[in-house]
Amino acid sequence: MEQKKNTILFVGLFSFLLGLVPMARAQIPQWEKCERFIEPTSEALLDPEPKGPVDVTADQVEVEKEGLSIFSGDVKFRRRGQWLDADEVLYNKPTNTVEAFGDVRYQDAMMDVISDSAKVNLETDVGVAENARYFLRDYHARGVAAEAEREGSVKTELQGATFTTCDIGDNAWQLKASQVSLDHEEGVGWARHARLKLWDVPILYAPFLRFPIDDRRKSGFLVPSVGSSSNSGVDISTPYYWNIAPDRDATITPRYLSERGPMLAGELRYLNPRNHGRILGSILPHDDKKGDYRGAFSYQHTGSPWSRWFTNLDINLVSDDTYFEDLGNSLSIASTTYLNNQLDVSYQGEGWYALGRFQSFQTIDRTIPGFSRPHQRLPQLLVDGYFPDQFLGLDFDFHGEVVNFQRDALPNGVRLDLWPTVSLPFRTPGTFFTPNIGVRDTRYFLDDTPPGTDNTLSRTLPIFSIDTGAIFERSLALWGSRLRQTLEPRAYYLYIPFENQEDFPVFDSAPLDFYFARLFQPNRFTGADRLNDANQLTLAVTTRLLQSSTGDELLRASIGQIQFFRDRKVTLPDFSEETDSSSAIIAEMAARLAPEWLLRGELRFDPHEERADLGTAELRYRGKGGSLLNMGYRFRRQLLEQVDISGRYPITKNWSVVGRWYHSIADDRLLEVLGGVEYDSCCWAIRLVGRSYITNIEGDRNNSVMVQLELKGLGNLGQNVESLLRRTVLGYGEQF
């Protein structure tokens, strides 16, 4: 038989069989708990791109006068990446048809298709297969069809079809339909009389079901979500996905809360070559518990309209001060105090950056007085520049800002802040020495000042610093490993003369939180309303243990302190001068105790009071099989002391427990508790979680029970428990 004819037979018949199972092109999830069914019978099938000549073997080949060619007895078509086996293959030249009979089996890298018989017209590419069984290897899907008919590359009709991702012999769930129509051009399918069975028990029926068969987005209803909470009662959501255009889509979600009433939420997304964004909104026309309208709106946009130009828009609005308490879904959201609204337009130059900003805030807690609310920036203009290795090796740095601060309560006005600096770095392979000198000029133009007070204020101060350090290194053997240890001493001297700034307004300045990196910064205040006076020396040292062969960091420990040579007179209102001769001692540490264990800690110790001001400790474990443990402790003297423990522990191969315990020791209050159990098998998983968390400062709680049934490869029923666990249990769902 001629090679050309063999190729026609092969490609024609099995392009037909290949097209019977379009789901193989869909996204491939992970199936780590499954056994691989129907393994490829040869490594030659693992080639994802079939190529090369076609080899045909058969026990007997007959060519009749009427143009009928008969291949019989263990017929094998072989091509690298594609195999076909059958008991008998007939080729009718006058009708240009190919028929295969008896244990017809097609294999490639993705799938295995077995049928009693198959027939295809090579001219029209129309064919039919009887009693077909298919197996998708990577997708771990299988099913049957009593009859499968395909009209070229356009349509496929399946009669008596099934689909599941469970192992052979385990039909935990199965989707059955009396008829399935697949439109390959549109990328959609229709199932008639579709039934979803769990352990052979029908739980869902749809007389007509529309679904995607490739990666193209399709409009349609998503899986409903059902849950319950003490705040809102039974919560039912039925999201509808609207594929508006290739660059736009939307999700519209009717929602019913049994104790509050009907609600509508929506999300619009767009993605263009030069911008992207999303709009979120929700409306509860009448809250039966509150007796009023409730709603929220959010819009985020990021773009680059021209080269080097960037835009960012962030708008957030809410109807009332308890919206997040009643309708939010986490402790952090429920404690939100302000909502940011901001428009940025920026330009990135060669070594410099410019930004224009309009910013305002919605104060959710209306009990906060006007003089304690943040100022709006209407507008803010900022320019930063850094030009290293210029004349004589000098580095030039510049910061400039002008802001118009406004709010209902005084003070208001414009602030201009200019801060040029120049430094001359000296570097060797093991040392550095960087003197730095700058001048910071800040001016105010205030509105509506009281009689007898200046409406213009200014402050001009020099800033001088020297930053120097070294890195020493040695090799050592420890725990049977070759390691490298570094010793990195560092000194930072800072001098800024004193200037009385008591008359200056406080628009955006506050004390900086003091941790290790702050030891080497020139100002202990945020913003520009206060510039500290300083004559001080920071002494610090860091040591590291590194794996010699890989460079991996096994241990890092740092400690440092500031020595003050004079009192610090610059303060904020309601703060007194600082007279201690030294700062608190700051220490931090991170240790990789083993590949699965990580320990981190930080301590701020006041040597004058001889007690710790602040401390954190965190222990993380990431084991095999998804086991994890997070243990955290944090305290801040006279403010908070908390313990946060969360984790997941596999009891067996399939069963695991998950939980979180978040407790405030300072006021003996349980901030959040979560406990659940999950069963995760090859093709399905179920998660049951109970949760309780505080929604406001008064201690009101929201209690809820959530259930999620995941049918892998099909979808989820119930609430998105997996998403909740990812937010509350650090490391949940990550691959280790």
N, C-alpha and C positions, 0 to 999 in steps of 0.2 A: 504494500500500500504506500502511496506516495506520502512524503513527509507533510506536504501542504494539506492534503486531505485529513491526515491525522490531527493536525493543528486545528482545522476547522471543526472537527468532531469534538475535540477536547474543549476548546474555548466556547463553542456554542452551547453545548450541553451544560457545562458547569458555570458559565456566567449566569445561566438560568438558576441553578441550584444556589449559587452564591447570593443571588438577589432575593431568595426566599426569606432571608434572615437579616433584615436591615438593622436590627438592634445592635449588631456587632460593631457598628460604627459609633455607637454612643459612648459617653464618657465611662471609663473603666474605674470602678471604686476598688477598695481593698477588700480582699477576701481571706484574711489571714487565718480565720477559724474554719475554713472549708477544706475538704479534700478535693484535689484536682481530679475531676472525672474525665474519662476519655482522653488519656494522654496521647500525644502525637506518637505514631508508630515509628517515626524516623526523625533524626535530626535535620534531614533535608527539608522537612515541613516547617521548620522554625524560621525560614527566610520570609520576612514580611512582604517582600516584593517578588512575586513569582517571575521567573525568567528562564531563558535557555530553551533548548529544543524539547519536543514531546517524544517520549519513547512509549511504544505500544507493544504489549505482549499478550498472547492468548494461546490456549491449547490448540485452537483450530480457527482458520480464517477461510471463509467461502465468499466468492464473488460470482453472483448469478448474472445471467444475460439481461434481466430486466433492470439492472442497475442497483441491485440490492447486495450490500456487503454485510456479512454476518461474522462477528467476532464472538466466539463462544469458549467456555471453559476457562475460568479464572482469568478474566479480562482485566488488564492493568494498564491504565494510562499514567505515565509518570512525567512530571516536570518539576524542577526544583521549586519548592514552595507549594505545590499542588499535586494531589494524588486522587485518582478515581479507580474504584474497584467495582466490578459487576460480574454476574454469572454470564450475561449475554448482552451484546450491544449490536443493534441493527442500524445500518445507514442506508436510507432510501434516497438514491440520487435524484430520480424524477420528481419526488415531492420535497426533496431537500430537508428531510426530517431525520432525527436521531432518536432511538429508543433504547433504554437500558432496563434490564430485568434482573430480578433475583439478587438480593443483598446489595443493592446499590449504595455505595458509600463514597462521599466526597470529603476530603480533608485538606485543610491549609493551616496557617499559623494561628488563625483566629477561631476556626469552627470545625465542627464535624457534623455532616448531614447524612442520615441513613434513611432510605426509603425502599419500598417494595419495587417500585418502578418509576421511571421518569421518561418524559417525551418532550422534545422541543423541535420547533420548526426553525431552521437556521436562517431562513429568509425573513420571516416575520418576527422572530425571537419570541414567539408565543409558545408556552409549554405548560405541562402539568406534571405533578408528582403525586403518587398515592402513598398514603400511610407514612408520611415523613416525620422523622424525629431529628431534632437539631440540638446541638450542644455548643455554647459559646464559651471558649476556654477562659479567657481573662475576665469576662463579665460574669462568669459562673452562672450562666442561665441555660435553661433547657426547656423543651416543650415538644408538643406533637401537633400535627395537623392531618386530619383524615384525608384532605385533598388540598393541594396548593397549586393555584394556577397563576401564571405570570404573563403579563402582556408587555413584553420587551422591558425597557427600563422605565416604564410609565406607571404600571399598576401591578399589584399582587392581590389575589383573593385567596383567603384561607378559610376552610370549612372545618368546624370542630376543632378549634385551636386552643392550646393551653400555653401558659408561661409561668415559670417559677425560677428562683435562684437557689433553691434548696438542693442539698446533696441527693443523689439517686437513692430512692427508697425512703425519703423523708419529705413528704409533701406537707410541711408545716403550713405553708400557704400556697395557693395556686389561683391564678387568674384564668378563667375559662370564658370562651365566647363561641356562640354558634356560628358566627361569621365575622371575619376580620378583613377590612379593605385597606390596603396601603397605597397611598399616593406618593410615589418617589419624587415626583417633580415638586410637589408642595411640601414634602417632608412631614405629612400628617397621616394618621390612621384613624379608622372608624371601627368600633367593635359593636356588634349587635347582640343583645341579650348577654351582656357581660356579667359574670358572677365572680365575686371574690370569696374564696373559701379558706377558712382557717381550720386545719385538721378535719377536712372534709365537711365542715359545717358552713353553709352559706351565711355570710354576715352582711354582704352588700350586693345589691342588684342594680344594674343600670340598663334600661332598654336600648340606650344609645350612648356611646362613650367615644369622645374624641381625644386623641393623644398624639404627642410628637414621636417621630421615628428617627430623628437625627438631632444634631446639635442646634438647629435653628430654633429661635424662640417662637412660641405659639401662644396666642391668647386663650384663656380658659380659666376655669375655677381651679384653685389649688386645694390641697387637703384641708378640711376644716379643723379648727382647734377648739377643744372643750376643756374647761378647767373650773376651779372654784376657789374663792377666797372669802375671808371674813369681812373684808371691806366692801366687796361688790357682789357677793353671791356667785351664782353660776355664771360663767363667762364663756360665750360661744362666739367664735369668729369664723367667717366664711370668705376668705380672700379671693379676689378675682384678678388675674394677671392680664394686662392689656399690652400687647406688643404693638405699639403705635407706629414705629418706624425702626429701621436698623440702628439709628442713633438715639432712640427714645423709647422708654417703656414706663408703665405705671402699674401700681397695685392698689386696688380699691377694696377696702375691707369693711363690710357691714359687721357690726359687733353688737351683741346683746348681753347686757348685765342685768341679772334678774332683780337686783335691789336698786338699780339706778335707771334702767331703761335702755332704749336703742341708741347706738352710737355709730358714727361713720368715721373711718380713718382712711388716709390715702398717702401714697408716695409716688412722686414723679421723678424719674432719673433721665439724664441725658449725657451723652459722651460724644464730643466732637474733637476734631484734630487739635483745636486750640483752647478748648474749655470743657469742663465737666461740672456736674452739680446734681443736687437733688432737693426736692421740696417735700416736706412732710407736714401733714395737717390732720387734725382730729376735731370732731365736734360732737358734743352731747347736748342736743337741743334743750332737754329738760332733765336735770338730775333729780330723781324721785327722792333721794335722801337729802340733798342740799336745797332743792327747790329752786334751782337757777340754772342758767346756761353754763356749760363748761366747754373749753376748747383750748387748743394749742397749735402753734404754727412754727415751722423752722425751715430756713432756706440756706443752703451752703452752695457756694459757687467758687470755682477756681479756674483761672484762665490765663492765657498768654496771647493777647490780641496781636502783638507784634514781637519781633525779635528783641529779647532782653527786657520786655515789658511784662509785668505780671499783675493780676488782679485777684482779689480774694474778698468774698462777701459772706458774712455770717449773720443771719437774722434769727432771733428766737423770741417768741412771744407766748404768753400763757394768760388764761382768763382770770385766774384767782390764785391766792397764796397757798391753797391746799390742794391744788390740782395734782401735783406730783405725789403728795401723800396718799391721795385717794386712788389715783389711776396710774401711778408709776409702778415699776416692778423691781426696784432694788433699793437698798439702804442708802447708797450714794445719791441716787436721783431724788429720793424723798427728802434729803437734807440740803438740797440746792437752795441757795439764798439769793443769788443774782443770776440773771440771764444776760449774756453778752450780745451786743449788736454792733457790728463792725464792718467797715468798708475800707479795704487797703488797695492802693495803686502803687506799684514799686517798679524801680528800674535797676538792673544789675549791670554796672559798668565794668571797665577793666581795673579792678582793685578798689572800686568804690560802689556804694549802694545808696539809693535814695528811696524814701517811703513817704507817701501821703496817706493819712488815716483819719476817718471819722468814726468815733466810738461812743456808744452810750450803753446804759445798763437798765434793765428792768429789775427793780427791787421786788422780789416775791414776798418777803416778810415785811408787811406794811407797818409793823410796830417799830421798825428801825427808824430813828429820827433822821430828819433831813441832813443835819450836820455830820452824821455818821455814814451817809451814803457816798458811794464813789462819785468822783467828778466825771463828767463827759469830756471827751476830747473833740472839740469842734473848731478847727481840725488839729491834727498833729503832723508836723513835717520833720523828717529825720534824715540825716545824711551821715554815713559812716564810710571811712576810707582807710585802707592799709596799704602802704607802699614800702616793701622791704628792700634792703640792700641797695639803697640809693647812694648819694654823694658820701664818700669816705666810709661806706659800709653802714650808714645810718638807716634805721627803720623809722618811718613816719606813720603815725596813727592819728586819726581825727574822728571826733564825734560831735555832731551838731544837731540841735533839736529846738524847735519852737512849737509851743502848744498853747491852745486857747482852752482853759479849763472852765467848765460851766456846770452849775447845779442850782437847785432852788435856794439852798442856804449858802451864805457867804462863808469864806472868801471865794471870789472868782477873779479870773484875769488871764493874762498872757505871760508865759515864761519862756525866756530865751536862754539856752544852755550851749556853750561852746567849749570844747575840750580837746585841744591839740597836744600831742606828745611826740617826743623823739627819743629813741633808744639806740644804743651801740652795743650789740651782742658780740661777745667773744666766746667761741666754742672750740673745744678740742674733743677727741673721741671719748674722754671720760669726765669732762668738766664743762661748766658754763658759767659765765659772768656777764650780767646784763644791767648796766645802769640806765635809768629812765628818768626823764624830766618832762613835766607837762604843766600847763596852766589851764585852770577851769574857771570860766567866766559865766556867771549866772545872773540874769536880770529879770525883774518882775514889773509888769504894768497892770496894776490891779483896778478892779471896778468897784465903785460905790464904797470907798474906804470911809471910815468914821472921820468926823471933823478933827483937824489937828494932827492927822497921821499922813505919812507919805503914801502916794499911790505908785511911786516908782522906788524899787529897791535893787541893790546890786551887790554882788560878791565876786571878788577876783582873788584866787589863791594859787600859789605854785604847789606842785606835787612832785616830790623827789623820791625815788626808790632804787634799791639795788637788789637784784635777785641772783643768787649764786648757789651752786651745788656741784656735787660730784657723784660718780657711780663707781663703786669698788665691787670686784667680783672674785669669787673663788669657786673651785670645784670641790665636791665632797661626795662621799658614798653614804647613803642613808637608806635603811629599810631594803637593802639589797639593790638599790638603784643608783645610777650615776646622776648627780644633781649639780646644779649651779646655784649659788647663793649670791645675791647682790646686797650691798649696803649703800643706801642713797641718802646721805645727809644734805640738807638744804637750809639756807638762811635767806631771809627776806627783810630788808630794812626799809622803813617807810617814814617820811617826814612831810607833814603838812602843818603850816602855822595855824594858830587859832584866830577865828573871827566870830564875833557874836552874831548869831543867826536867829535869836529869839523872836524878832519881828517878822521873820519870813513866814509866809503861809505854808501849810502842809497840804499839798495837792495829791501827791502819790508816794510819799516817802513813809517808810516804816523800818523798824530794826530788821536787819537780815538775820535769818536763822543761822546760827553759828555751828558749822561743821568743818571737816578737815580742809576742804578746798577754800574756805573763807579765810584761812590763815594767810593767804597770799593775794588778797584783794585790797585795793586802796581805800575802799569806803565800806563802813559797817551799816550803811543805810541804803535802802532801795531808792530809786528816783533821784532827782537833783535838788530837792528842797533842803537837804542837809548834806554837807560835806564835812566829815569828821576831822578834828584836829588830831595829829598823830606825831609821835616821836617814839617809835617802837621797833622791836626786832623779833621776828618770828624764827624760831629754831625747830626744825622737824627732821625726822628720819624715817625712811621706808626701807623695809627689807623684803626680798622675794626669794622663793624657792622655785626653780624652774627645772623641768625635765630636760636633761642634756640632749637626748636624742631627738625630741620633738619640739622643745621650746614651750611646752604647755606649762602654765602657771599653776603650781600646787598650793602655794601660800603667798599671801601678801598682807603685811602688817605695817601700819603707820602710826606715828605718834608725834604730836607737836603742841607748841604753846607760844603765846606772844608775851614778850617782856615789855612793859610800858615804862618809859622814862619820865612820864609826867601824867597828871590827871587828864581825863577826857572831859572837856567842858561843854562840847556841842551835844545837845540833847533834843529830844522831841518833847512836846507838851506832856505834862504829867510824868515825865521821867527825870530822875536826878542825875547829877554828875557821877561819872565813874572814877573811883579813886584807887581801886586795887592796883597793885604793882605788876600783876600778871593776869593773863586771861585764864579761863578754864583750860584744862588739859584735854585735848581731843585725841582719841585713839580709835582706829578702825581696823578691821581684820576680815579677810576672806580666805577660807581654806577648803580645798578639794580633798576631803578626808579619804575618799575612795571614788572610783568612777561614778558611783550612785549617790554619794553624799556630798552636800555642799553646806558649809557653815559660814555665816556672815554675822558680824557684830559691830556695834559702834557705841562708844561711851564718851560722855562729856562730864568731866569731874572738876568740881570747884575746890581748889586746894585751900582757899580761905575759909570756906564753910565746912570743909572736909566732908563733903557729900556729893553724890552724883546728881547732876541736873537733868540729864537726858540719857537714855540708853535704848538700844534696840538689839535684839538677837533673833536670828532666823536660821532654822535648820530645815534643809530640803533633802528629800530622798526620792529618787527616780529609779524604780526597779523594773525588772522584766515583767511582762504580762500586764503592763498598765498599772502596777502598784505605785502609789506615791503617798508622800506624807509631807505636810508643811506645818511647821511649828514656829510661831512668831510671838515675841514679847516686846512691847514697847512702853516706855514711860517718859513722861515729862513732868518734872516736879511741880506740884500744886495745880496740875492741869489734867493729866490723864495717865492711866495705867491700864493696859489692855493685853489680853491674851487671845491669839487667833490660831486655831488648830483646824486643819482640814486635810482630807486625804481620801484615798480610794484603795480598797484592799480586796483582791480577788480571793474568794473563798474556795472556789473550784475553777475549772477551766472556763465555765460559763457564768457562774454566779459571782457577784462582787457587791460590796457595800460601799457607800460613799457618804461623806458627811462634812459638816463644818460647825465649829463651836467658836463664837466670837463674843467675848465677855469683857465687860468693863469692870476692873477690880476697884477702881476709884470710887464708883458709886454703886457697886454690887448690882449691876444691871446686865442682863443678857441682851446684847445688841442684835445678834442674829444666830439662829440655830437652824441647821438643815440636816436631814437624815434621809437616806434612801437606799433602795436596793435595785439592782439591775441584773437582768439576764441577757447575755449576748451570745448568740449562736451564729452558725454559718449564714443563715438567710433571714433571721429576724432577731429583734431585740426588744425588750420592754423595760421601761424605767419608771419607778414609783418613788416620788419624793414628797416629803412633808417639810414645810418651811414656815418660819415665823421670824419677823424682823420689826424693829422699831421704825415708825414712820415720822415721828416728830419729837420735839424736845420734851413734850409732856409725857412721853413714854407709851403712846398708843401703838398698838401692834397690828400687823396684818398677818393673818394665818392662812395658809393655803395648802392644798394637796394637789399634786400634778401627776398625770400619767401620760406616758408617750409609748406608743407601739410603733416600732420601725420595721417595715417590710423592706429589706434591703433590695435595691434595684427597682423598687416601685414607689415608695413614699412613706410618709409618717402619718399616724393617726393620733390625735390628742395634742397636748401642748408641747412646745419645743423645750423639753426638759434638758436635752443635751446642750442647748445654748445657755440655759441658766447655769448648768454645772461648769461650763467653760468660764463664766464670769465670776463665779463664787469660789471655785476650787482651783487654785493655781496649778497649772500643769495638766488639768483634765483634758483628755483628747489629744495630747501631744504625743508624737512618736519619739521614743527614747532609743 
